[in-house]
Amino acid sequence: MLGNRELALDVVPETLRPGALDAPVHWAHVSELQDPAPYLLGGELILTAGVNLPEQLDRYVRGLRDAGVTALGFGLTPTVHETLPEPLRRACARRGLPLLVVPARTPFLAVNRAVSVALTEAGQREQRRITAARETLTRAAGGGLGELTSALAAVLRSWVALVGAGDVLASAHDAPSPLPRPVRELMATVRAGSGIRSATTELDGGFAVVQPVYPQATASHLVVVGRPRRLDGAERAILAVGAALLGLVGRAGSDAAELGAAATGLLLGRTSPGEVARSLLGSEVVRLVAGAAYRRGPDEVAQRPDWLRARLDTPLVSVRPGPSFVAVAGAVSRPVLEDLREHGWLAAVGSPGPAARAASAGAEVELLLSRALALGRPIVAGSEPLDFDALLDPDASRGFAAKALEPLVALDRAGDRSLVPTLRTWLAHHGGWEPTAAELGVHRNSVRHRIAQVEKALGVDLADPEVRMRLWFALRWATPGP
């Protein structure tokens, strides 16, 4: 404001304290109240013509200072005050509140407008700064974790460390080793909290900021930045971008390495399915998750394997035409399934079992998915009130299913009649011809013809609820065919 020649503001030198001219102005406001302090937010440039100055000027000035006012601008007005009142000068000097003199030819409105323009320009400069930094960091991300870490350090003019679980250093640029004790203590505090957050601590000769990487919003990996001065608002936004990219690049590199090692081990016969599951998912017990388009279906982003991988917390995801998907995962919570439904996916989760038997669980999860589509809600095996799978021997169940469905499977293999899928869908829709035809994409007469073939091949009457029940469980327990 003092550098704006059009305003021609003068500062009273004795009212300035060290660093006062660098203090920010968040807004300019005209007030002739005798005590405007209760109505201020801090950082204002208060303008007054002294129309209603109180007798106790020291109390007036002290109240403005305590409210966080950046400066007081006194407007010279021939009809009110042609010169600056000496008591006001002395009070501002005593309390350390910068005092500016606004000449009579400069209206307060011009000062307000100048502040507004300056704030807009400052915001645009900050946004350009953030945009340039984001472009720099995005380009660096293509070079891997090390290049991205160095780029973030250069943009912030700081040292940077990416710290993983167990305080293992995943990547660093000019970071002290080991990290200072206050930083390690702050990292422990951040990890003990919840949600997306960051924290700052003072170091000898500087400051350090600790922030979890995004988008996981977990504390497993932390970004630590250290430098002589605090980060400003734009730099915190840049750090958030850097943290997000570090999380994505680090996660992608880790997943690629783990998947490559798992595939190599399986191909060479050196790794069992259980060991692969434990390496990728943290447990040898897995669940199959199957999903299909719901209502309008997922958009282009939600159909991407990486989007599903992030939601299901597993790299073992396959998206198929339709669209549909199947995944091998650990635990899958109800909120995750509801989130999938909101994004156009209806999913079913199979029973937990050893990774070595994951392939045999395909029939169960496909049947559960048929139920989910018929009911319009996610289905999780074992969560139903009348679920009794745990009472049955798995081998006996599969043997019953193979024997019961063998005639249909043989006909499907011989002539592509789709009898098993038609029976599954028809039973899921309680024998409804129209919804079954709609889901299969065929005419209802085709459904009637196929169901008649099923009755003939099995020698049963599907009007019998007992028969329907037995076939439903046979479909659930069946081992997927080739």
URRA-V629617 format. One record per pair of residues at least 12 apart in sequence whose C-alpha atoms are under 6 Angstrom apart, sorted by the first residue. I is the first residue (numbers start at 0). GAP is how many residues later the second one is. Records with the same first field share a line. If there is no record, write none. Layout:
BEGIN
I: GAP / GAP
END
This chain:
BEGIN
6: 99
8: 92 / 93
9: 90 / 91
10: 88 / 89
11: 87
13: 79
14: 77 / 78 / 81 / 82 / 83
15: 82
24: 18 / 19
25: 17 / 18
26: 17
27: 16 / 17 / 18 / 84
28: 17 / 18
29: 16 / 17 / 18
30: 17
31: 16 / 20
33: 19 / 20
36: 26 / 27 / 30
41: 25 / 26 / 27
42: 25 / 26 / 27
43: 25 / 26
44: 25 / 26 / 27
45: 26 / 27
46: 26 / 27
47: 26
48: 25 / 26
57: 33
70: 27 / 28
71: 27
72: 26 / 27 / 28
73: 27 / 28
74: 27
75: 27 / 28
76: 27
125: 108
129: 108
149: 23
157: 68 / 69
158: 14 / 15 / 16 / 66 / 67
159: 12 / 13 / 15 / 64 / 65
160: 14 / 62 / 63
161: 60 / 61
162: 58 / 59
163: 56 / 57
164: 55
190: 28
195: 21
197: 12 / 13
204: 23
205: 21 / 22 / 23
206: 19 / 20 / 21
207: 17 / 18
208: 15 / 16
209: 13 / 14
210: 12
212: 30 / 31 / 34
213: 29 / 30 / 33
214: 29
261: 14
272: 82 / 83
273: 81
283: 70 / 71
284: 68 / 69 / 70
285: 43 / 44 / 66 / 67 / 69
286: 41 / 42 / 43 / 63 / 64 / 65
287: 39 / 40 / 61 / 62
288: 37 / 38 / 59 / 60
289: 35 / 36 / 57 / 58
290: 33 / 34 / 55 / 56
291: 32 / 53 / 54
292: 30 / 51 / 52
293: 50 / 51 / 52
296: 47
297: 45 / 46
313: 15
315: 12
345: 32
346: 31
347: 20 / 21 / 30 / 31 / 32
348: 31
349: 15 / 31
350: 30
359: 119
362: 113 / 115 / 117
363: 112 / 113
366: 109
369: 58
370: 57
373: 54 / 55
396: 80
397: 79 / 80
400: 73 / 76 / 77
END
